[in-house]
Amino acid sequence: MLHAKEIITKLQTEHKASGAELLELLRCEDVYIKEELRKAAQAQAQETFGKAVYLRGLIEFSNFCKNDCLYCGIRKSNRSCSRYRLTEEDILSCCKEGYNSGFRTFVMQGGEVGRDIHVFRDLVADTSEEAIDREAAYILEFEKSMMRK
Ligand code: SF4
């Protein structure tokens, strides 16, 4: 088994580590090793992303969930939660509004319910055809309107 310091070096050079090695780092209590790991992670992040800050629009497309995690406001046993599920049109409308606000990528988030997967899968499939035309048309229109300003 490698020592924590060697695992950090391995991560920096090979960009991989075994499960046991990652566990070794997570369990490490040595403040110097932790600081070294933090600096290595920061250096890697800056090498990959630079100093830019990337923002993503978050679309919570449903708050139905079959699970019951105690800390979560949308857990299935929370009777006071008002449930909703966005339609495909709603989601695309959110993307449009987000685009207007400057977002260019979106994260879809929702509770865990199997049937929502189908809606989402249909949406993604649709995005490759009709919706992409709609969005492309919208983006084109948006770009044109920005050029007029
Ligand atoms: S949304 Fe996530 S955290 Fe909340 S109850 Fe469902 S699985 Fe748990």
Backbone and ligand atoms as CSV (ligand in chain L), in Angstrom:
chain,resi,resn,atom,element,x,y,z
A,1,MET,N,N,0.853,-1.207,0.000
A,1,MET,CA,C,0.000,0.000,0.000
A,1,MET,C,C,0.885,1.252,0.000
A,2,LEU,N,N,0.544,2.185,-0.888
A,2,LEU,CA,C,1.304,3.430,-0.960
A,2,LEU,C,C,0.970,4.340,0.219
A,3,HIS,N,N,1.919,5.169,0.600
A,3,HIS,CA,C,1.693,6.191,1.626
A,3,HIS,C,C,0.872,7.321,0.988
A,4,ALA,N,N,0.141,8.082,1.819
A,4,ALA,CA,C,-0.737,9.141,1.310
A,4,ALA,C,C,-0.007,10.097,0.361
A,5,LYS,N,N,1.222,10.456,0.730
A,5,LYS,CA,C,1.992,11.385,-0.115
A,5,LYS,C,C,2.265,10.775,-1.506
A,6,GLU,N,N,2.539,9.496,-1.512
A,6,GLU,CA,C,2.795,8.807,-2.791
A,6,GLU,C,C,1.503,8.707,-3.624
A,7,ILE,N,N,0.390,8.578,-2.928
A,7,ILE,CA,C,-0.890,8.496,-3.655
A,7,ILE,C,C,-1.182,9.835,-4.341
A,8,ILE,N,N,-0.869,10.924,-3.637
A,8,ILE,CA,C,-1.078,12.258,-4.235
A,8,ILE,C,C,-0.214,12.403,-5.486
A,9,THR,N,N,1.035,11.969,-5.378
A,9,THR,CA,C,1.939,12.031,-6.535
A,9,THR,C,C,1.397,11.180,-7.681
A,10,LYS,N,N,0.880,10.009,-7.334
A,10,LYS,CA,C,0.309,9.119,-8.351
A,10,LYS,C,C,-0.880,9.801,-9.037
A,11,LEU,N,N,-1.734,10.454,-8.226
A,11,LEU,CA,C,-2.889,11.166,-8.801
A,11,LEU,C,C,-2.434,12.278,-9.747
A,12,GLN,N,N,-1.373,12.976,-9.344
A,12,GLN,CA,C,-0.879,14.086,-10.176
A,12,GLN,C,C,-0.270,13.597,-11.481
A,13,THR,N,N,0.387,12.468,-11.433
A,13,THR,CA,C,1.095,12.002,-12.631
A,13,THR,C,C,0.269,11.045,-13.493
A,14,GLU,N,N,-0.489,10.165,-12.825
A,14,GLU,CA,C,-1.235,9.156,-13.585
A,14,GLU,C,C,-2.735,9.438,-13.664
A,15,HIS,N,N,-3.204,10.410,-12.865
A,15,HIS,CA,C,-4.629,10.776,-12.822
A,15,HIS,C,C,-5.521,9.584,-12.488
A,16,LYS,N,N,-5.026,8.719,-11.625
A,16,LYS,CA,C,-5.873,7.608,-11.173
A,16,LYS,C,C,-5.367,7.094,-9.826
A,17,ALA,N,N,-6.265,6.417,-9.125
A,17,ALA,CA,C,-5.913,5.785,-7.852
A,17,ALA,C,C,-6.921,4.676,-7.615
A,18,SER,N,N,-6.511,3.681,-6.878
A,18,SER,CA,C,-7.432,2.574,-6.580
A,18,SER,C,C,-8.413,3.011,-5.496
A,19,GLY,N,N,-9.466,2.231,-5.322
A,19,GLY,CA,C,-10.433,2.516,-4.261
A,19,GLY,C,C,-9.762,2.550,-2.898
A,20,ALA,N,N,-8.868,1.591,-2.664
A,20,ALA,CA,C,-8.168,1.518,-1.369
A,20,ALA,C,C,-7.292,2.758,-1.168
A,21,GLU,N,N,-6.673,3.221,-2.252
A,21,GLU,CA,C,-5.818,4.417,-2.141
A,21,GLU,C,C,-6.648,5.668,-1.851
A,22,LEU,N,N,-7.801,5.783,-2.506
A,22,LEU,CA,C,-8.679,6.935,-2.239
A,22,LEU,C,C,-9.165,6.900,-0.795
A,23,LEU,N,N,-9.475,5.690,-0.327
A,23,LEU,CA,C,-9.906,5.532,1.063
A,23,LEU,C,C,-8.795,5.962,2.024
A,24,GLU,N,N,-7.586,5.610,1.675
A,24,GLU,CA,C,-6.420,5.998,2.494
A,24,GLU,C,C,-6.349,7.523,2.604
A,25,LEU,N,N,-6.576,8.222,1.478
A,25,LEU,CA,C,-6.545,9.692,1.510
A,25,LEU,C,C,-7.699,10.250,2.342
A,26,LEU,N,N,-8.876,9.673,2.171
A,26,LEU,CA,C,-10.049,10.161,2.917
A,26,LEU,C,C,-9.886,9.973,4.423
A,27,ARG,N,N,-9.182,8.915,4.792
A,27,ARG,CA,C,-9.002,8.625,6.217
A,27,ARG,C,C,-7.811,9.356,6.818
A,28,CYS,N,N,-7.018,9.976,5.976
A,28,CYS,CA,C,-5.790,10.626,6.441
A,28,CYS,C,C,-6.118,11.799,7.377
A,29,GLU,N,N,-5.481,11.840,8.517
A,29,GLU,CA,C,-5.734,12.903,9.499
A,29,GLU,C,C,-4.585,13.909,9.529
A,30,ASP,N,N,-3.515,13.631,8.808
A,30,ASP,CA,C,-2.322,14.493,8.817
A,30,ASP,C,C,-2.632,15.825,8.120
A,31,VAL,N,N,-2.555,16.924,8.879
A,31,VAL,CA,C,-2.930,18.232,8.320
A,31,VAL,C,C,-2.020,18.649,7.162
A,32,TYR,N,N,-0.751,18.239,7.214
A,32,TYR,CA,C,0.175,18.613,6.124
A,32,TYR,C,C,-0.187,17.874,4.836
A,33,ILE,N,N,-0.515,16.603,4.983
A,33,ILE,CA,C,-0.942,15.819,3.815
A,33,ILE,C,C,-2.246,16.394,3.250
A,34,LYS,N,N,-3.177,16.749,4.161
A,34,LYS,CA,C,-4.457,17.318,3.704
A,34,LYS,C,C,-4.229,18.605,2.931
A,35,GLU,N,N,-3.299,19.430,3.430
A,35,GLU,CA,C,-3.001,20.696,2.751
A,35,GLU,C,C,-2.345,20.423,1.391
A,36,GLU,N,N,-1.482,19.433,1.351
A,36,GLU,CA,C,-0.842,19.072,0.084
A,36,GLU,C,C,-1.881,18.592,-0.928
A,37,LEU,N,N,-2.833,17.814,-0.447
A,37,LEU,CA,C,-3.900,17.309,-1.315
A,37,LEU,C,C,-4.764,18.470,-1.819
A,38,ARG,N,N,-5.083,19.413,-0.916
A,38,ARG,CA,C,-5.897,20.573,-1.307
A,38,ARG,C,C,-5.185,21.386,-2.392
A,39,LYS,N,N,-3.866,21.607,-2.197
A,39,LYS,CA,C,-3.097,22.383,-3.180
A,39,LYS,C,C,-3.022,21.657,-4.522
A,40,ALA,N,N,-2.845,20.345,-4.461
A,40,ALA,CA,C,-2.785,19.557,-5.705
A,40,ALA,C,C,-4.116,19.632,-6.445
A,41,ALA,N,N,-5.218,19.549,-5.685
A,41,ALA,CA,C,-6.550,19.618,-6.302
A,41,ALA,C,C,-6.775,21.003,-6.908
A,42,GLN,N,N,-6.352,22.035,-6.195
A,42,GLN,CA,C,-6.527,23.398,-6.705
A,42,GLN,C,C,-5.701,23.604,-7.985
A,43,ALA,N,N,-4.470,23.099,-7.974
A,43,ALA,CA,C,-3.610,23.240,-9.156
A,43,ALA,C,C,-4.233,22.531,-10.359
A,44,GLN,N,N,-4.784,21.325,-10.113
A,44,GLN,CA,C,-5.413,20.575,-11.209
A,44,GLN,C,C,-6.636,21.309,-11.733
A,45,ALA,N,N,-7.443,21.860,-10.811
A,45,ALA,CA,C,-8.650,22.594,-11.217
A,45,ALA,C,C,-8.271,23.815,-12.048
A,46,GLN,N,N,-7.230,24.516,-11.629
A,46,GLN,CA,C,-6.830,25.715,-12.379
A,46,GLN,C,C,-6.215,25.359,-13.723
A,47,GLU,N,N,-5.509,24.222,-13.767
A,47,GLU,CA,C,-4.951,23.787,-15.053
A,47,GLU,C,C,-6.083,23.439,-16.024
A,48,THR,N,N,-7.121,22.844,-15.501
A,48,THR,CA,C,-8.241,22.411,-16.346
A,48,THR,C,C,-9.166,23.564,-16.709
A,49,PHE,N,N,-9.542,24.369,-15.721
A,49,PHE,CA,C,-10.558,25.407,-15.942
A,49,PHE,C,C,-10.009,26.822,-15.953
A,50,GLY,N,N,-8.747,26.996,-15.569
A,50,GLY,CA,C,-8.210,28.343,-15.460
A,50,GLY,C,C,-8.876,29.074,-14.304
A,51,LYS,N,N,-8.926,30.402,-14.417
A,51,LYS,CA,C,-9.536,31.191,-13.332
A,51,LYS,C,C,-11.007,31.474,-13.628
A,52,ALA,N,N,-11.489,30.956,-14.749
A,52,ALA,CA,C,-12.877,31.233,-15.125
A,52,ALA,C,C,-13.854,30.540,-14.172
A,53,VAL,N,N,-14.994,31.168,-13.993
A,53,VAL,CA,C,-16.051,30.572,-13.186
A,53,VAL,C,C,-17.147,30.121,-14.153
A,54,TYR,N,N,-17.499,28.846,-14.118
A,54,TYR,CA,C,-18.515,28.309,-15.015
A,54,TYR,C,C,-19.844,28.191,-14.263
A,55,LEU,N,N,-20.854,28.807,-14.791
A,55,LEU,CA,C,-22.172,28.746,-14.158
A,55,LEU,C,C,-23.094,27.857,-14.992
A,56,ARG,N,N,-23.884,27.073,-14.326
A,56,ARG,CA,C,-24.874,26.253,-15.030
A,56,ARG,C,C,-26.252,26.559,-14.464
A,57,GLY,N,N,-27.229,26.602,-15.366
A,57,GLY,CA,C,-28.591,26.781,-14.904
A,57,GLY,C,C,-29.086,25.465,-14.313
A,58,LEU,N,N,-29.765,25.533,-13.196
A,58,LEU,CA,C,-30.295,24.320,-12.567
A,58,LEU,C,C,-31.802,24.275,-12.745
A,59,ILE,N,N,-32.280,23.226,-13.381
A,59,ILE,CA,C,-33.721,23.073,-13.594
A,59,ILE,C,C,-34.200,21.879,-12.781
A,60,GLU,N,N,-34.996,22.159,-11.768
A,60,GLU,CA,C,-35.570,21.084,-10.948
A,60,GLU,C,C,-36.867,20.675,-11.630
A,61,PHE,N,N,-36.821,19.614,-12.414
A,61,PHE,CA,C,-37.962,19.290,-13.272
A,61,PHE,C,C,-39.071,18.508,-12.573
A,62,SER,N,N,-38.797,17.991,-11.378
A,62,SER,CA,C,-39.843,17.284,-10.626
A,62,SER,C,C,-39.421,17.204,-9.166
A,63,ASN,N,N,-40.417,17.278,-8.256
A,63,ASN,CA,C,-40.050,17.066,-6.853
A,63,ASN,C,C,-40.765,15.840,-6.283
A,64,PHE,N,N,-41.189,14.949,-7.186
A,64,PHE,CA,C,-41.686,13.648,-6.727
A,64,PHE,C,C,-40.472,12.762,-6.452
A,65,CYS,N,N,-40.542,12.001,-5.382
A,65,CYS,CA,C,-39.440,11.078,-5.096
A,65,CYS,C,C,-39.970,9.858,-4.369
A,66,LYS,N,N,-39.461,8.698,-4.736
A,66,LYS,CA,C,-39.894,7.453,-4.100
A,66,LYS,C,C,-39.107,7.173,-2.824
A,67,ASN,N,N,-38.077,7.965,-2.590
A,67,ASN,CA,C,-37.226,7.719,-1.418
A,67,ASN,C,C,-37.622,8.616,-0.245
A,68,ASP,N,N,-37.045,8.340,0.888
A,68,ASP,CA,C,-37.487,9.007,2.112
A,68,ASP,C,C,-36.298,9.460,2.966
A,69,CYS,N,N,-35.327,10.086,2.332
A,69,CYS,CA,C,-34.142,10.541,3.072
A,69,CYS,C,C,-34.580,11.607,4.082
A,70,LEU,N,N,-34.278,11.398,5.337
A,70,LEU,CA,C,-34.824,12.224,6.411
A,70,LEU,C,C,-34.524,13.708,6.277
A,71,TYR,N,N,-33.356,14.051,5.757
A,71,TYR,CA,C,-32.951,15.461,5.694
A,71,TYR,C,C,-33.610,16.200,4.534
A,72,CYS,N,N,-34.303,15.496,3.670
A,72,CYS,CA,C,-34.725,16.097,2.400
A,72,CYS,C,C,-36.175,16.583,2.436
A,73,GLY,N,N,-36.378,17.817,1.963
A,73,GLY,CA,C,-37.704,18.419,1.954
A,73,GLY,C,C,-38.680,17.761,0.995
A,74,ILE,N,N,-38.173,17.067,-0.013
A,74,ILE,CA,C,-39.094,16.450,-0.976
A,74,ILE,C,C,-39.203,14.935,-0.776
A,75,ARG,N,N,-38.789,14.448,0.386
A,75,ARG,CA,C,-38.912,13.008,0.684
A,75,ARG,C,C,-40.388,12.600,0.601
A,76,LYS,N,N,-40.616,11.329,0.280
A,76,LYS,CA,C,-41.994,10.886,-0.009
A,76,LYS,C,C,-42.954,11.058,1.162
A,77,SER,N,N,-42.468,10.984,2.404
A,77,SER,CA,C,-43.384,11.072,3.552
A,77,SER,C,C,-43.705,12.517,3.944
A,78,ASN,N,N,-43.124,13.492,3.273
A,78,ASN,CA,C,-43.423,14.889,3.605
A,78,ASN,C,C,-44.746,15.289,2.948
A,79,ARG,N,N,-45.823,15.198,3.729
A,79,ARG,CA,C,-47.166,15.477,3.203
A,79,ARG,C,C,-47.379,16.968,2.928
A,80,SER,N,N,-46.575,17.835,3.510
A,80,SER,CA,C,-46.794,19.272,3.305
A,80,SER,C,C,-46.088,19.788,2.049
A,81,CYS,N,N,-45.391,18.894,1.371
A,81,CYS,CA,C,-44.698,19.316,0.146
A,81,CYS,C,C,-45.687,19.353,-1.025
A,82,SER,N,N,-45.757,20.470,-1.692
A,82,SER,CA,C,-46.617,20.593,-2.858
A,82,SER,C,C,-45.863,20.044,-4.081
A,83,ARG,N,N,-46.377,18.980,-4.660
A,83,ARG,CA,C,-45.638,18.270,-5.726
A,83,ARG,C,C,-45.893,18.860,-7.107
A,84,TYR,N,N,-44.883,18.803,-7.936
A,84,TYR,CA,C,-45.038,19.246,-9.321
A,84,TYR,C,C,-44.124,18.426,-10.223
A,85,ARG,N,N,-44.436,18.455,-11.475
A,85,ARG,CA,C,-43.596,17.803,-12.484
A,85,ARG,C,C,-43.666,18.674,-13.724
A,86,LEU,N,N,-42.552,19.190,-14.188
A,86,LEU,CA,C,-42.562,20.057,-15.364
A,86,LEU,C,C,-42.799,19.234,-16.631
A,87,THR,N,N,-43.501,19.840,-17.567
A,87,THR,CA,C,-43.663,19.190,-18.874
A,87,THR,C,C,-42.418,19.483,-19.712
A,88,GLU,N,N,-42.355,18.823,-20.823
A,88,GLU,CA,C,-41.242,19.076,-21.748
A,88,GLU,C,C,-41.207,20.546,-22.152
A,89,GLU,N,N,-42.397,21.096,-22.413
A,89,GLU,CA,C,-42.476,22.512,-22.814
A,89,GLU,C,C,-41.980,23.410,-21.690
A,90,ASP,N,N,-42.369,23.054,-20.448
A,90,ASP,CA,C,-41.909,23.832,-19.285
A,90,ASP,C,C,-40.383,23.848,-19.225
A,91,ILE,N,N,-39.799,22.657,-19.420
A,91,ILE,CA,C,-38.344,22.537,-19.306
A,91,ILE,C,C,-37.657,23.376,-20.378
A,92,LEU,N,N,-38.171,23.273,-21.609
A,92,LEU,CA,C,-37.574,24.061,-22.694
A,92,LEU,C,C,-37.761,25.550,-22.444
A,93,SER,N,N,-38.905,25.909,-21.859
A,93,SER,CA,C,-39.153,27.301,-21.523
A,93,SER,C,C,-38.150,27.786,-20.467
A,94,CYS,N,N,-37.849,26.916,-19.497
A,94,CYS,CA,C,-36.842,27.264,-18.484
A,94,CYS,C,C,-35.469,27.467,-19.138
A,95,CYS,N,N,-35.153,26.585,-20.119
A,95,CYS,CA,C,-33.871,26.710,-20.827
A,95,CYS,C,C,-33.810,28.061,-21.538
A,96,LYS,N,N,-34.932,28.418,-22.151
A,96,LYS,CA,C,-34.995,29.686,-22.886
A,96,LYS,C,C,-34.776,30.863,-21.932
A,97,GLU,N,N,-35.474,30.811,-20.805
A,97,GLU,CA,C,-35.333,31.884,-19.820
A,97,GLU,C,C,-33.905,31.924,-19.276
A,98,GLY,N,N,-33.354,30.734,-19.041
A,98,GLY,CA,C,-31.977,30.663,-18.554
A,98,GLY,C,C,-31.003,31.216,-19.578
A,99,TYR,N,N,-31.261,30.889,-20.848
A,99,TYR,CA,C,-30.399,31.395,-21.919
A,99,TYR,C,C,-30.416,32.920,-21.921
A,100,ASN,N,N,-31.620,33.483,-21.751
A,100,ASN,CA,C,-31.763,34.947,-21.679
A,100,ASN,C,C,-30.951,35.528,-20.536
A,101,SER,N,N,-30.786,34.743,-19.484
A,101,SER,CA,C,-30.049,35.209,-18.310
A,101,SER,C,C,-28.554,34.939,-18.416
A,102,GLY,N,N,-28.125,34.339,-19.522
A,102,GLY,CA,C,-26.693,34.148,-19.732
A,102,GLY,C,C,-26.186,32.731,-19.534
A,103,PHE,N,N,-27.069,31.816,-19.136
A,103,PHE,CA,C,-26.620,30.434,-18.959
A,103,PHE,C,C,-26.522,29.740,-20.316
A,104,ARG,N,N,-25.520,28.880,-20.467
A,104,ARG,CA,C,-25.356,28.155,-21.724
A,104,ARG,C,C,-25.418,26.643,-21.530
A,105,THR,N,N,-25.340,26.189,-20.309
A,105,THR,CA,C,-25.523,24.758,-20.032
A,105,THR,C,C,-26.457,24.629,-18.832
A,106,PHE,N,N,-27.158,23.509,-18.781
A,106,PHE,CA,C,-28.165,23.315,-17.744
A,106,PHE,C,C,-28.028,21.946,-17.090
A,107,VAL,N,N,-28.290,21.933,-15.805
A,107,VAL,CA,C,-28.314,20.682,-15.061
A,107,VAL,C,C,-29.774,20.369,-14.759
A,108,MET,N,N,-30.194,19.159,-15.086
A,108,MET,CA,C,-31.554,18.721,-14.777
A,108,MET,C,C,-31.527,17.952,-13.465
A,109,GLN,N,N,-32.394,18.340,-12.562
A,109,GLN,CA,C,-32.418,17.681,-11.256
A,109,GLN,C,C,-33.849,17.338,-10.884
A,110,GLY,N,N,-34.035,16.215,-10.255
A,110,GLY,CA,C,-35.372,15.845,-9.814
A,110,GLY,C,C,-35.303,14.726,-8.797
A,111,GLY,N,N,-36.423,14.471,-8.140
A,111,GLY,CA,C,-36.472,13.355,-7.210
A,111,GLY,C,C,-36.337,12.050,-7.973
A,112,GLU,N,N,-36.225,10.977,-7.223
A,112,GLU,CA,C,-35.996,9.686,-7.859
A,112,GLU,C,C,-37.323,8.962,-8.080
A,113,VAL,N,N,-37.812,9.017,-9.294
A,113,VAL,CA,C,-39.042,8.313,-9.669
A,113,VAL,C,C,-38.813,7.745,-11.060
A,114,GLY,N,N,-38.936,6.432,-11.176
A,114,GLY,CA,C,-38.618,5.780,-12.436
A,114,GLY,C,C,-39.292,6.390,-13.646
A,115,ARG,N,N,-40.600,6.744,-13.515
A,115,ARG,CA,C,-41.308,7.175,-14.726
A,115,ARG,C,C,-40.809,8.521,-15.248
A,116,ASP,N,N,-40.210,9.357,-14.378
A,116,ASP,CA,C,-39.660,10.626,-14.851
A,116,ASP,C,C,-38.515,10.408,-15.827
A,117,ILE,N,N,-37.855,9.269,-15.671
A,117,ILE,CA,C,-36.759,8.941,-16.574
A,117,ILE,C,C,-37.275,8.923,-18.012
A,118,HIS,N,N,-38.504,8.387,-18.204
A,118,HIS,CA,C,-39.059,8.292,-19.553
A,118,HIS,C,C,-39.310,9.683,-20.136
A,119,VAL,N,N,-39.881,10.562,-19.281
A,119,VAL,CA,C,-40.130,11.934,-19.737
A,119,VAL,C,C,-38.804,12.571,-20.142
A,120,PHE,N,N,-37.827,12.380,-19.285
A,120,PHE,CA,C,-36.531,12.995,-19.524
A,120,PHE,C,C,-35.861,12.399,-20.763
A,121,ARG,N,N,-35.966,11.081,-20.891
A,121,ARG,CA,C,-35.380,10.429,-22.060
A,121,ARG,C,C,-36.045,10.938,-23.343
A,122,ASP,N,N,-37.377,11.096,-23.293
A,122,ASP,CA,C,-38.089,11.620,-24.455
A,122,ASP,C,C,-37.626,13.035,-24.772
A,123,LEU,N,N,-37.424,13.809,-23.710
A,123,LEU,CA,C,-36.993,15.192,-23.906
A,123,LEU,C,C,-35.623,15.230,-24.581
A,124,VAL,N,N,-34.705,14.404,-24.070
A,124,VAL,CA,C,-33.364,14.381,-24.652
A,124,VAL,C,C,-33.435,13.923,-26.100
A,125,ALA,N,N,-34.276,12.903,-26.361
A,125,ALA,CA,C,-34.432,12.424,-27.736
A,125,ALA,C,C,-35.007,13.537,-28.598
A,126,ASP,N,N,-35.997,14.235,-28.035
A,126,ASP,CA,C,-36.641,15.326,-28.767
A,126,ASP,C,C,-35.642,16.442,-29.044
A,127,THR,N,N,-34.752,16.662,-28.082
A,127,THR,CA,C,-33.766,17.724,-28.212
A,127,THR,C,C,-32.903,17.526,-29.447
A,128,SER,N,N,-32.725,16.238,-29.819
A,128,SER,CA,C,-31.886,15.988,-30.986
A,128,SER,C,C,-32.622,16.232,-32.291
A,129,GLU,N,N,-33.940,16.440,-32.209
A,129,GLU,CA,C,-34.691,16.649,-33.445
A,129,GLU,C,C,-35.434,17.978,-33.404
A,130,GLU,N,N,-36.742,17.891,-33.134
A,130,GLU,CA,C,-37.566,19.093,-33.209
A,130,GLU,C,C,-37.130,20.181,-32.232
A,131,ALA,N,N,-36.891,19.780,-30.973
A,131,ALA,CA,C,-36.574,20.786,-29.964
A,131,ALA,C,C,-35.285,21.527,-30.294
A,132,ILE,N,N,-34.355,20.780,-30.875
A,132,ILE,CA,C,-33.093,21.428,-31.199
A,132,ILE,C,C,-33.332,22.493,-32.269
A,133,ASP,N,N,-34.279,22.198,-33.190
A,133,ASP,CA,C,-34.630,23.202,-34.195
A,133,ASP,C,C,-35.220,24.422,-33.515
A,134,ARG,N,N,-36.122,24.153,-32.548
A,134,ARG,CA,C,-36.751,25.264,-31.828
A,134,ARG,C,C,-35.702,26.070,-31.085
A,135,GLU,N,N,-34.818,25.350,-30.389
A,135,GLU,CA,C,-33.804,26.048,-29.604
A,135,GLU,C,C,-32.814,26.770,-30.512
A,136,ALA,N,N,-32.441,26.106,-31.606
A,136,ALA,CA,C,-31.512,26.739,-32.537
A,136,ALA,C,C,-32.134,28.006,-33.100
A,137,ALA,N,N,-33.434,27.912,-33.434
A,137,ALA,CA,C,-34.132,29.077,-33.965
A,137,ALA,C,C,-34.161,30.176,-32.908
A,138,TYR,N,N,-34.412,29.767,-31.685
A,138,TYR,CA,C,-34.459,30.754,-30.621
A,138,TYR,C,C,-33.087,31.407,-30.422
A,139,ILE,N,N,-32.038,30.559,-30.379
A,139,ILE,CA,C,-30.694,31.084,-30.148
A,139,ILE,C,C,-30.303,32.035,-31.273
A,140,LEU,N,N,-30.640,31.632,-32.501
A,140,LEU,CA,C,-30.352,32.478,-33.657
A,140,LEU,C,C,-31.057,33.830,-33.501
A,141,GLU,N,N,-32.323,33.747,-33.105
A,141,GLU,CA,C,-33.103,34.968,-32.912
A,141,GLU,C,C,-32.485,35.825,-31.818
A,142,PHE,N,N,-32.052,35.147,-30.771
A,142,PHE,CA,C,-31.441,35.855,-29.650
A,142,PHE,C,C,-30.163,36.557,-30.111
A,143,GLU,N,N,-29.330,35.806,-30.845
A,143,GLU,CA,C,-28.067,36.389,-31.312
A,143,GLU,C,C,-28.340,37.587,-32.220
A,144,LYS,N,N,-29.359,37.449,-33.096
A,144,LYS,CA,C,-29.691,38.551,-34.008
A,144,LYS,C,C,-30.142,39.765,-33.212
A,145,SER,N,N,-30.987,39.537,-32.202
A,145,SER,CA,C,-31.487,40.670,-31.439
A,145,SER,C,C,-30.356,41.344,-30.677
A,146,MET,N,N,-29.362,40.541,-30.251
A,146,MET,CA,C,-28.231,41.142,-29.548
A,146,MET,C,C,-27.397,41.993,-30.489
A,147,MET,N,N,-27.298,41.542,-31.764
A,147,MET,CA,C,-26.502,42.294,-32.744
A,147,MET,C,C,-27.168,43.623,-33.084
A,148,ARG,N,N,-28.510,43.661,-32.980
A,148,ARG,CA,C,-29.226,44.907,-33.301
A,148,ARG,C,C,-29.011,45.957,-32.234
A,149,LYS,N,N,-28.626,45.516,-31.016
A,149,LYS,CA,C,-28.505,46.473,-29.905
A,149,LYS,C,C,-27.213,47.276,-30.005
L,1,SF4,S1,S,-34.694,13.719,-3.739
L,1,SF4,FE1,FE,-32.804,12.648,-3.264
L,1,SF4,S2,S,-32.304,13.223,-1.154
L,1,SF4,FE2,FE,-34.491,13.712,-1.501
L,1,SF4,S3,S,-35.627,11.910,-0.793
L,1,SF4,FE3,FE,-35.261,11.685,-2.988
L,1,SF4,S4,S,-33.357,10.481,-3.132
L,1,SF4,FE4,FE,-33.481,11.311,-1.048
